[in-house]
Amino acid sequence: MERVLIIEDDELIAELERDYLEANGFQAEIELDGTLGLQKALNENYDAVILDVMLPGRNGFEICRELRESLNLPIIM
């Protein structure tokens, strides 16, 4: 099963995204903080990341830049 990390600070939006992904056969996890989301993405195996732009901790552009330097996985912003 493919794993997707959702980095989104709006909990209702994140839960809606997770519910949609899980209904379509994906395993989805939510992280509400940018810094914690980046750490999770770097330290665990995910097949894709759904990334918000405005986040507490670190913004989505910074996270995207760091993930692109370290990993080869799809990022949806």
PyMOL Python script that loads the backbone (N, CA, C, O; Angstrom):
from pymol import cmd

cmd.read_pdbstr("""\
ATOM      1  N   MET A   1       0.844  -1.179   0.000  1.00  0.00           N
ATOM      2  CA  MET A   1       0.000   0.000   0.000  1.00  0.00           C
ATOM      3  C   MET A   1       0.887   1.239   0.000  1.00  0.00           C
ATOM      4  O   MET A   1       1.861   1.309   0.749  1.00  0.00           O
ATOM      5  N   GLU A   2       0.560   2.194  -0.820  1.00  0.00           N
ATOM      6  CA  GLU A   2       1.356   3.417  -0.911  1.00  0.00           C
ATOM      7  C   GLU A   2       1.051   4.343   0.257  1.00  0.00           C
ATOM      8  O   GLU A   2      -0.100   4.518   0.657  1.00  0.00           O
ATOM      9  N   ARG A   3       2.130   4.938   0.797  1.00  0.00           N
ATOM     10  CA  ARG A   3       2.010   5.836   1.949  1.00  0.00           C
ATOM     11  C   ARG A   3       2.163   7.283   1.499  1.00  0.00           C
ATOM     12  O   ARG A   3       3.053   7.618   0.717  1.00  0.00           O
ATOM     13  N   VAL A   4       1.277   8.132   2.011  1.00  0.00           N
ATOM     14  CA  VAL A   4       1.300   9.557   1.698  1.00  0.00           C
ATOM     15  C   VAL A   4       1.356  10.329   3.013  1.00  0.00           C
ATOM     16  O   VAL A   4       0.618  10.032   3.952  1.00  0.00           O
ATOM     17  N   LEU A   5       2.237  11.317   3.067  1.00  0.00           N
ATOM     18  CA  LEU A   5       2.313  12.217   4.216  1.00  0.00           C
ATOM     19  C   LEU A   5       1.627  13.522   3.845  1.00  0.00           C
ATOM     20  O   LEU A   5       1.948  14.135   2.827  1.00  0.00           O
ATOM     21  N   ILE A   6       0.688  13.940   4.671  1.00  0.00           N
ATOM     22  CA  ILE A   6      -0.013  15.213   4.491  1.00  0.00           C
ATOM     23  C   ILE A   6       0.547  16.183   5.516  1.00  0.00           C
ATOM     24  O   ILE A   6       0.412  15.963   6.719  1.00  0.00           O
ATOM     25  N   ILE A   7       1.175  17.254   5.048  1.00  0.00           N
ATOM     26  CA  ILE A   7       1.687  18.297   5.943  1.00  0.00           C
ATOM     27  C   ILE A   7       0.768  19.500   5.743  1.00  0.00           C
ATOM     28  O   ILE A   7       0.894  20.240   4.767  1.00  0.00           O
ATOM     29  N   GLU A   8      -0.141  19.679   6.668  1.00  0.00           N
ATOM     30  CA  GLU A   8      -1.214  20.678   6.558  1.00  0.00           C
ATOM     31  C   GLU A   8      -1.612  21.115   7.952  1.00  0.00           C
ATOM     32  O   GLU A   8      -1.908  20.273   8.799  1.00  0.00           O
ATOM     33  N   ASP A   9      -1.625  22.434   8.212  1.00  0.00           N
ATOM     34  CA  ASP A   9      -1.944  22.912   9.552  1.00  0.00           C
ATOM     35  C   ASP A   9      -3.438  23.052   9.815  1.00  0.00           C
ATOM     36  O   ASP A   9      -3.837  23.168  10.974  1.00  0.00           O
ATOM     37  N   ASP A  10      -4.265  23.047   8.799  1.00  0.00           N
ATOM     38  CA  ASP A  10      -5.717  23.078   8.985  1.00  0.00           C
ATOM     39  C   ASP A  10      -6.196  21.638   9.141  1.00  0.00           C
ATOM     40  O   ASP A  10      -6.246  20.874   8.177  1.00  0.00           O
ATOM     41  N   GLU A  11      -6.542  21.291  10.364  1.00  0.00           N
ATOM     42  CA  GLU A  11      -6.847  19.896  10.677  1.00  0.00           C
ATOM     43  C   GLU A  11      -8.036  19.365   9.870  1.00  0.00           C
ATOM     44  O   GLU A  11      -8.032  18.204   9.463  1.00  0.00           O
ATOM     45  N   LEU A  12      -9.047  20.195   9.636  1.00  0.00           N
ATOM     46  CA  LEU A  12     -10.210  19.734   8.874  1.00  0.00           C
ATOM     47  C   LEU A  12      -9.845  19.418   7.422  1.00  0.00           C
ATOM     48  O   LEU A  12     -10.307  18.420   6.868  1.00  0.00           O
ATOM     49  N   ILE A  13      -9.026  20.257   6.813  1.00  0.00           N
ATOM     50  CA  ILE A  13      -8.578  20.003   5.440  1.00  0.00           C
ATOM     51  C   ILE A  13      -7.718  18.744   5.399  1.00  0.00           C
ATOM     52  O   ILE A  13      -7.874  17.910   4.506  1.00  0.00           O
ATOM     53  N   ALA A  14      -6.815  18.607   6.362  1.00  0.00           N
ATOM     54  CA  ALA A  14      -5.943  17.433   6.406  1.00  0.00           C
ATOM     55  C   ALA A  14      -6.754  16.150   6.560  1.00  0.00           C
ATOM     56  O   ALA A  14      -6.459  15.148   5.908  1.00  0.00           O
ATOM     57  N   GLU A  15      -7.767  16.173   7.412  1.00  0.00           N
ATOM     58  CA  GLU A  15      -8.599  14.986   7.606  1.00  0.00           C
ATOM     59  C   GLU A  15      -9.404  14.666   6.346  1.00  0.00           C
ATOM     60  O   GLU A  15      -9.590  13.495   6.013  1.00  0.00           O
ATOM     61  N   LEU A  16      -9.877  15.686   5.652  1.00  0.00           N
ATOM     62  CA  LEU A  16     -10.600  15.472   4.395  1.00  0.00           C
ATOM     63  C   LEU A  16      -9.686  14.831   3.357  1.00  0.00           C
ATOM     64  O   LEU A  16     -10.089  13.892   2.672  1.00  0.00           O
ATOM     65  N   GLU A  17      -8.458  15.333   3.237  1.00  0.00           N
ATOM     66  CA  GLU A  17      -7.488  14.743   2.316  1.00  0.00           C
ATOM     67  C   GLU A  17      -7.175  13.302   2.690  1.00  0.00           C
ATOM     68  O   GLU A  17      -7.130  12.425   1.827  1.00  0.00           O
ATOM     69  N   ARG A  18      -6.958  13.059   3.981  1.00  0.00           N
ATOM     70  CA  ARG A  18      -6.673  11.698   4.442  1.00  0.00           C
ATOM     71  C   ARG A  18      -7.838  10.752   4.140  1.00  0.00           C
ATOM     72  O   ARG A  18      -7.631   9.638   3.658  1.00  0.00           O
ATOM     73  N   ASP A  19      -9.055  11.200   4.425  1.00  0.00           N
ATOM     74  CA  ASP A  19     -10.230  10.358   4.173  1.00  0.00           C
ATOM     75  C   ASP A  19     -10.344  10.002   2.689  1.00  0.00           C
ATOM     76  O   ASP A  19     -10.639   8.857   2.347  1.00  0.00           O
ATOM     77  N   TYR A  20     -10.113  10.973   1.814  1.00  0.00           N
ATOM     78  CA  TYR A  20     -10.175  10.725   0.378  1.00  0.00           C
ATOM     79  C   TYR A  20      -9.109   9.721  -0.047  1.00  0.00           C
ATOM     80  O   TYR A  20      -9.395   8.782  -0.790  1.00  0.00           O
ATOM     81  N   LEU A  21      -7.888   9.919   0.423  1.00  0.00           N
ATOM     82  CA  LEU A  21      -6.796   9.012   0.061  1.00  0.00           C
ATOM     83  C   LEU A  21      -7.060   7.597   0.568  1.00  0.00           C
ATOM     84  O   LEU A  21      -6.877   6.629  -0.170  1.00  0.00           O
ATOM     85  N   GLU A  22      -7.488   7.473   1.819  1.00  0.00           N
ATOM     86  CA  GLU A  22      -7.748   6.148   2.379  1.00  0.00           C
ATOM     87  C   GLU A  22      -8.906   5.449   1.665  1.00  0.00           C
ATOM     88  O   GLU A  22      -8.890   4.228   1.507  1.00  0.00           O
ATOM     89  N   ALA A  23      -9.906   6.214   1.236  1.00  0.00           N
ATOM     90  CA  ALA A  23     -11.027   5.632   0.487  1.00  0.00           C
ATOM     91  C   ALA A  23     -10.579   5.109  -0.875  1.00  0.00           C
ATOM     92  O   ALA A  23     -11.262   4.291  -1.491  1.00  0.00           O
ATOM     93  N   ASN A  24      -9.425   5.590  -1.340  1.00  0.00           N
ATOM     94  CA  ASN A  24      -8.898   5.176  -2.639  1.00  0.00           C
ATOM     95  C   ASN A  24      -7.668   4.283  -2.517  1.00  0.00           C
ATOM     96  O   ASN A  24      -6.880   4.171  -3.456  1.00  0.00           O
ATOM     97  N   GLY A  25      -7.506   3.648  -1.357  1.00  0.00           N
ATOM     98  CA  GLY A  25      -6.485   2.619  -1.207  1.00  0.00           C
ATOM     99  C   GLY A  25      -5.113   3.062  -0.759  1.00  0.00           C
ATOM    100  O   GLY A  25      -4.171   2.272  -0.813  1.00  0.00           O
ATOM    101  N   PHE A  26      -4.964   4.309  -0.316  1.00  0.00           N
ATOM    102  CA  PHE A  26      -3.683   4.804   0.169  1.00  0.00           C
ATOM    103  C   PHE A  26      -3.659   4.777   1.694  1.00  0.00           C
ATOM    104  O   PHE A  26      -4.706   4.828   2.340  1.00  0.00           O
ATOM    105  N   GLN A  27      -2.475   4.698   2.258  1.00  0.00           N
ATOM    106  CA  GLN A  27      -2.288   4.889   3.695  1.00  0.00           C
ATOM    107  C   GLN A  27      -1.808   6.325   3.861  1.00  0.00           C
ATOM    108  O   GLN A  27      -0.784   6.696   3.288  1.00  0.00           O
ATOM    109  N   ALA A  28      -2.520   7.139   4.628  1.00  0.00           N
ATOM    110  CA  ALA A  28      -2.176   8.550   4.768  1.00  0.00           C
ATOM    111  C   ALA A  28      -1.966   8.914   6.227  1.00  0.00           C
ATOM    112  O   ALA A  28      -2.694   8.464   7.112  1.00  0.00           O
ATOM    113  N   GLU A  29      -0.951   9.742   6.458  1.00  0.00           N
ATOM    114  CA  GLU A  29      -0.659  10.252   7.789  1.00  0.00           C
ATOM    115  C   GLU A  29      -0.632  11.769   7.728  1.00  0.00           C
ATOM    116  O   GLU A  29      -0.302  12.356   6.698  1.00  0.00           O
ATOM    117  N   ILE A  30      -0.983  12.398   8.846  1.00  0.00           N
ATOM    118  CA  ILE A  30      -1.076  13.856   8.925  1.00  0.00           C
ATOM    119  C   ILE A  30      -0.020  14.384   9.885  1.00  0.00           C
ATOM    120  O   ILE A  30       0.212  13.810  10.949  1.00  0.00           O
ATOM    121  N   GLU A  31       0.617  15.487   9.494  1.00  0.00           N
ATOM    122  CA  GLU A  31       1.474  16.248  10.397  1.00  0.00           C
ATOM    123  C   GLU A  31       1.050  17.708  10.279  1.00  0.00           C
ATOM    124  O   GLU A  31       0.987  18.251   9.176  1.00  0.00           O
ATOM    125  N   LEU A  32       0.758  18.348  11.418  1.00  0.00           N
ATOM    126  CA  LEU A  32       0.207  19.704  11.425  1.00  0.00           C
ATOM    127  C   LEU A  32       1.265  20.807  11.495  1.00  0.00           C
ATOM    128  O   LEU A  32       0.930  21.980  11.330  1.00  0.00           O
ATOM    129  N   ASP A  33       2.511  20.466  11.731  1.00  0.00           N
ATOM    130  CA  ASP A  33       3.588  21.441  11.883  1.00  0.00           C
ATOM    131  C   ASP A  33       4.630  21.240  10.786  1.00  0.00           C
ATOM    132  O   ASP A  33       4.995  20.106  10.478  1.00  0.00           O
ATOM    133  N   GLY A  34       5.105  22.324  10.201  1.00  0.00           N
ATOM    134  CA  GLY A  34       6.069  22.226   9.106  1.00  0.00           C
ATOM    135  C   GLY A  34       7.382  21.582   9.493  1.00  0.00           C
ATOM    136  O   GLY A  34       7.893  20.736   8.759  1.00  0.00           O
ATOM    137  N   THR A  35       7.942  21.964  10.635  1.00  0.00           N
ATOM    138  CA  THR A  35       9.220  21.408  11.067  1.00  0.00           C
ATOM    139  C   THR A  35       9.097  19.910  11.353  1.00  0.00           C
ATOM    140  O   THR A  35       9.943  19.118  10.937  1.00  0.00           O
ATOM    141  N   LEU A  36       8.041  19.534  12.063  1.00  0.00           N
ATOM    142  CA  LEU A  36       7.831  18.115  12.368  1.00  0.00           C
ATOM    143  C   LEU A  36       7.517  17.319  11.108  1.00  0.00           C
ATOM    144  O   LEU A  36       7.933  16.168  10.975  1.00  0.00           O
ATOM    145  N   GLY A  37       6.780  17.936  10.180  1.00  0.00           N
ATOM    146  CA  GLY A  37       6.471  17.262   8.924  1.00  0.00           C
ATOM    147  C   GLY A  37       7.720  16.986   8.104  1.00  0.00           C
ATOM    148  O   GLY A  37       7.861  15.910   7.523  1.00  0.00           O
ATOM    149  N   LEU A  38       8.623  17.954   8.056  1.00  0.00           N
ATOM    150  CA  LEU A  38       9.887  17.767   7.334  1.00  0.00           C
ATOM    151  C   LEU A  38      10.685  16.622   7.952  1.00  0.00           C
ATOM    152  O   LEU A  38      11.192  15.764   7.229  1.00  0.00           O
ATOM    153  N   GLN A  39      10.801  16.599   9.267  1.00  0.00           N
ATOM    154  CA  GLN A  39      11.529  15.526   9.943  1.00  0.00           C
ATOM    155  C   GLN A  39      10.908  14.165   9.636  1.00  0.00           C
ATOM    156  O   GLN A  39      11.613  13.194   9.362  1.00  0.00           O
ATOM    157  N   LYS A  40       9.575  14.111   9.686  1.00  0.00           N
ATOM    158  CA  LYS A  40       8.882  12.852   9.418  1.00  0.00           C
ATOM    159  C   LYS A  40       9.127  12.399   7.980  1.00  0.00           C
ATOM    160  O   LYS A  40       9.378  11.219   7.735  1.00  0.00           O
ATOM    161  N   ALA A  41       9.054  13.330   7.032  1.00  0.00           N
ATOM    162  CA  ALA A  41       9.268  12.990   5.621  1.00  0.00           C
ATOM    163  C   ALA A  41      10.680  12.485   5.380  1.00  0.00           C
ATOM    164  O   ALA A  41      10.885  11.577   4.575  1.00  0.00           O
ATOM    165  N   LEU A  42      11.656  13.063   6.067  1.00  0.00           N
ATOM    166  CA  LEU A  42      13.044  12.671   5.878  1.00  0.00           C
ATOM    167  C   LEU A  42      13.394  11.354   6.568  1.00  0.00           C
ATOM    168  O   LEU A  42      14.287  10.638   6.115  1.00  0.00           O
ATOM    169  N   ASN A  43      12.704  11.032   7.651  1.00  0.00           N
ATOM    170  CA  ASN A  43      13.070   9.873   8.460  1.00  0.00           C
ATOM    171  C   ASN A  43      12.213   8.633   8.241  1.00  0.00           C
ATOM    172  O   ASN A  43      12.554   7.558   8.734  1.00  0.00           O
ATOM    173  N   GLU A  44      11.118   8.759   7.520  1.00  0.00           N
ATOM    174  CA  GLU A  44      10.245   7.624   7.261  1.00  0.00           C
ATOM    175  C   GLU A  44      10.073   7.462   5.754  1.00  0.00           C
ATOM    176  O   GLU A  44      10.398   8.370   4.989  1.00  0.00           O
ATOM    177  N   ASN A  45       9.566   6.318   5.332  1.00  0.00           N
ATOM    178  CA  ASN A  45       9.394   6.051   3.907  1.00  0.00           C
ATOM    179  C   ASN A  45       7.982   6.406   3.453  1.00  0.00           C
ATOM    180  O   ASN A  45       7.004   5.793   3.881  1.00  0.00           O
ATOM    181  N   TYR A  46       7.892   7.404   2.581  1.00  0.00           N
ATOM    182  CA  TYR A  46       6.623   7.806   1.983  1.00  0.00           C
ATOM    183  C   TYR A  46       6.761   7.760   0.474  1.00  0.00           C
ATOM    184  O   TYR A  46       7.853   7.926  -0.070  1.00  0.00           O
ATOM    185  N   ASP A  47       5.641   7.531  -0.194  1.00  0.00           N
ATOM    186  CA  ASP A  47       5.629   7.513  -1.655  1.00  0.00           C
ATOM    187  C   ASP A  47       5.311   8.874  -2.246  1.00  0.00           C
ATOM    188  O   ASP A  47       5.589   9.129  -3.418  1.00  0.00           O
ATOM    189  N   ALA A  48       4.717   9.766  -1.421  1.00  0.00           N
ATOM    190  CA  ALA A  48       4.381  11.116  -1.877  1.00  0.00           C
ATOM    191  C   ALA A  48       4.109  11.992  -0.656  1.00  0.00           C
ATOM    192  O   ALA A  48       3.832  11.494   0.436  1.00  0.00           O
ATOM    193  N   VAL A  49       4.194  13.307  -0.865  1.00  0.00           N
ATOM    194  CA  VAL A  49       3.886  14.275   0.185  1.00  0.00           C
ATOM    195  C   VAL A  49       2.899  15.284  -0.385  1.00  0.00           C
ATOM    196  O   VAL A  49       3.084  15.805  -1.486  1.00  0.00           O
ATOM    197  N   ILE A  50       1.848  15.551   0.382  1.00  0.00           N
ATOM    198  CA  ILE A  50       0.934  16.656   0.076  1.00  0.00           C
ATOM    199  C   ILE A  50       1.306  17.760   1.049  1.00  0.00           C
ATOM    200  O   ILE A  50       1.279  17.560   2.264  1.00  0.00           O
ATOM    201  N   LEU A  51       1.653  18.924   0.519  1.00  0.00           N
ATOM    202  CA  LEU A  51       2.306  19.963   1.308  1.00  0.00           C
ATOM    203  C   LEU A  51       1.578  21.299   1.179  1.00  0.00           C
ATOM    204  O   LEU A  51       1.368  21.800   0.074  1.00  0.00           O
ATOM    205  N   ASP A  52       1.199  21.863   2.316  1.00  0.00           N
ATOM    206  CA  ASP A  52       0.618  23.199   2.367  1.00  0.00           C
ATOM    207  C   ASP A  52       1.750  24.224   2.265  1.00  0.00           C
ATOM    208  O   ASP A  52       2.904  23.897   2.543  1.00  0.00           O
ATOM    209  N   VAL A  53       1.435  25.441   1.874  1.00  0.00           N
ATOM    210  CA  VAL A  53       2.457  26.484   1.758  1.00  0.00           C
ATOM    211  C   VAL A  53       2.639  27.218   3.084  1.00  0.00           C
ATOM    212  O   VAL A  53       3.765  27.372   3.558  1.00  0.00           O
ATOM    213  N   MET A  54       1.552  27.667   3.678  1.00  0.00           N
ATOM    214  CA  MET A  54       1.617  28.430   4.926  1.00  0.00           C
ATOM    215  C   MET A  54       1.484  27.472   6.104  1.00  0.00           C
ATOM    216  O   MET A  54       0.404  26.944   6.369  1.00  0.00           O
ATOM    217  N   LEU A  55       2.589  27.255   6.804  1.00  0.00           N
ATOM    218  CA  LEU A  55       2.632  26.311   7.916  1.00  0.00           C
ATOM    219  C   LEU A  55       3.353  26.927   9.114  1.00  0.00           C
ATOM    220  O   LEU A  55       4.222  27.782   8.947  1.00  0.00           O
ATOM    221  N   PRO A  56       2.993  26.494  10.312  1.00  0.00           N
ATOM    222  CA  PRO A  56       3.798  26.902  11.466  1.00  0.00           C
ATOM    223  C   PRO A  56       5.125  26.142  11.457  1.00  0.00           C
ATOM    224  O   PRO A  56       5.199  25.009  10.983  1.00  0.00           O
ATOM    225  N   GLY A  57       6.145  26.764  11.973  1.00  0.00           N
ATOM    226  CA  GLY A  57       7.464  26.120  12.027  1.00  0.00           C
ATOM    227  C   GLY A  57       8.303  26.468  10.810  1.00  0.00           C
ATOM    228  O   GLY A  57       9.267  27.226  10.911  1.00  0.00           O
ATOM    229  N   ARG A  58       7.941  25.920   9.667  1.00  0.00           N
ATOM    230  CA  ARG A  58       8.637  26.196   8.401  1.00  0.00           C
ATOM    231  C   ARG A  58       7.595  26.267   7.308  1.00  0.00           C
ATOM    232  O   ARG A  58       6.605  25.537   7.348  1.00  0.00           O
ATOM    233  N   ASN A  59       7.802  27.136   6.331  1.00  0.00           N
ATOM    234  CA  ASN A  59       6.809  27.225   5.264  1.00  0.00           C
ATOM    235  C   ASN A  59       7.022  26.121   4.228  1.00  0.00           C
ATOM    236  O   ASN A  59       8.074  25.484   4.175  1.00  0.00           O
ATOM    237  N   GLY A  60       6.002  25.918   3.418  1.00  0.00           N
ATOM    238  CA  GLY A  60       6.018  24.833   2.451  1.00  0.00           C
ATOM    239  C   GLY A  60       7.122  24.938   1.411  1.00  0.00           C
ATOM    240  O   GLY A  60       7.634  23.917   0.950  1.00  0.00           O
ATOM    241  N   PHE A  61       7.496  26.151   1.036  1.00  0.00           N
ATOM    242  CA  PHE A  61       8.557  26.313   0.043  1.00  0.00           C
ATOM    243  C   PHE A  61       9.900  25.838   0.591  1.00  0.00           C
ATOM    244  O   PHE A  61      10.668  25.187  -0.117  1.00  0.00           O
ATOM    245  N   GLU A  62      10.184  26.164   1.851  1.00  0.00           N
ATOM    246  CA  GLU A  62      11.423  25.695   2.478  1.00  0.00           C
ATOM    247  C   GLU A  62      11.442  24.174   2.586  1.00  0.00           C
ATOM    248  O   GLU A  62      12.453  23.531   2.304  1.00  0.00           O
ATOM    249  N   ILE A  63      10.311  23.611   2.997  1.00  0.00           N
ATOM    250  CA  ILE A  63      10.207  22.160   3.128  1.00  0.00           C
ATOM    251  C   ILE A  63      10.389  21.494   1.769  1.00  0.00           C
ATOM    252  O   ILE A  63      11.111  20.505   1.655  1.00  0.00           O
ATOM    253  N   CYS A  64       9.744  22.026   0.751  1.00  0.00           N
ATOM    254  CA  CYS A  64       9.854  21.467  -0.597  1.00  0.00           C
ATOM    255  C   CYS A  64      11.305  21.480  -1.065  1.00  0.00           C
ATOM    256  O   CYS A  64      11.790  20.491  -1.614  1.00  0.00           O
ATOM    257  N   ARG A  65      11.995  22.591  -0.849  1.00  0.00           N
ATOM    258  CA  ARG A  65      13.394  22.714  -1.263  1.00  0.00           C
ATOM    259  C   ARG A  65      14.256  21.651  -0.572  1.00  0.00           C
ATOM    260  O   ARG A  65      15.081  21.004  -1.216  1.00  0.00           O
ATOM    261  N   GLU A  66      14.065  21.475   0.723  1.00  0.00           N
ATOM    262  CA  GLU A  66      14.869  20.489   1.454  1.00  0.00           C
ATOM    263  C   GLU A  66      14.543  19.054   1.042  1.00  0.00           C
ATOM    264  O   GLU A  66      15.438  18.214   0.943  1.00  0.00           O
ATOM    265  N   LEU A  67      13.264  18.778   0.803  1.00  0.00           N
ATOM    266  CA  LEU A  67      12.897  17.429   0.371  1.00  0.00           C
ATOM    267  C   LEU A  67      13.457  17.130  -1.007  1.00  0.00           C
ATOM    268  O   LEU A  67      13.908  16.011  -1.253  1.00  0.00           O
ATOM    269  N   ARG A  68      13.441  18.094  -1.908  1.00  0.00           N
ATOM    270  CA  ARG A  68      13.977  17.892  -3.264  1.00  0.00           C
ATOM    271  C   ARG A  68      15.476  17.622  -3.229  1.00  0.00           C
ATOM    272  O   ARG A  68      15.989  16.856  -4.045  1.00  0.00           O
ATOM    273  N   GLU A  69      16.180  18.247  -2.292  1.00  0.00           N
ATOM    274  CA  GLU A  69      17.633  18.029  -2.169  1.00  0.00           C
ATOM    275  C   GLU A  69      17.956  16.643  -1.622  1.00  0.00           C
ATOM    276  O   GLU A  69      19.006  16.083  -1.935  1.00  0.00           O
ATOM    277  N   SER A  70      17.057  16.082  -0.802  1.00  0.00           N
ATOM    278  CA  SER A  70      17.350  14.847  -0.095  1.00  0.00           C
ATOM    279  C   SER A  70      16.646  13.603  -0.640  1.00  0.00           C
ATOM    280  O   SER A  70      17.190  12.501  -0.567  1.00  0.00           O
ATOM    281  N   LEU A  71      15.459  13.773  -1.177  1.00  0.00           N
ATOM    282  CA  LEU A  71      14.646  12.621  -1.574  1.00  0.00           C
ATOM    283  C   LEU A  71      14.140  12.764  -2.995  1.00  0.00           C
ATOM    284  O   LEU A  71      14.059  13.866  -3.540  1.00  0.00           O
ATOM    285  N   ASN A  72      13.806  11.636  -3.580  1.00  0.00           N
ATOM    286  CA  ASN A  72      13.198  11.641  -4.905  1.00  0.00           C
ATOM    287  C   ASN A  72      11.775  11.100  -4.758  1.00  0.00           C
ATOM    288  O   ASN A  72      11.516   9.916  -4.978  1.00  0.00           O
ATOM    289  N   LEU A  73      10.848  12.009  -4.376  1.00  0.00           N
ATOM    290  CA  LEU A  73       9.469  11.599  -4.245  1.00  0.00           C
ATOM    291  C   LEU A  73       8.571  12.728  -4.714  1.00  0.00           C
ATOM    292  O   LEU A  73       8.962  13.893  -4.651  1.00  0.00           O
ATOM    293  N   PRO A  74       7.359  12.401  -5.187  1.00  0.00           N
ATOM    294  CA  PRO A  74       6.437  13.444  -5.644  1.00  0.00           C
ATOM    295  C   PRO A  74       5.969  14.322  -4.495  1.00  0.00           C
ATOM    296  O   PRO A  74       5.685  13.842  -3.398  1.00  0.00           O
ATOM    297  N   ILE A  75       5.896  15.617  -4.771  1.00  0.00           N
ATOM    298  CA  ILE A  75       5.403  16.594  -3.789  1.00  0.00           C
ATOM    299  C   ILE A  75       4.279  17.369  -4.455  1.00  0.00           C
ATOM    300  O   ILE A  75       4.461  17.956  -5.522  1.00  0.00           O
ATOM    301  N   ILE A  76       3.125  17.364  -3.823  1.00  0.00           N
ATOM    302  CA  ILE A  76       1.971  18.115  -4.322  1.00  0.00           C
ATOM    303  C   ILE A  76       1.755  19.281  -3.382  1.00  0.00           C
ATOM    304  O   ILE A  76       1.574  19.096  -2.178  1.00  0.00           O
ATOM    305  N   MET A  77       1.775  20.496  -3.940  1.00  0.00           N
ATOM    306  CA  MET A  77       1.582  21.687  -3.099  1.00  0.00           C
ATOM    307  C   MET A  77       0.261  22.342  -3.444  1.00  0.00           C
ATOM    308  O   MET A  77      -0.096  23.361  -2.852  1.00  0.00           O
TER     309      MET A  77
END
""", "prot")
cmd.dss("prot")
cmd.show_as("cartoon", "prot")
cmd.util.cbc("prot")
cmd.orient("prot")
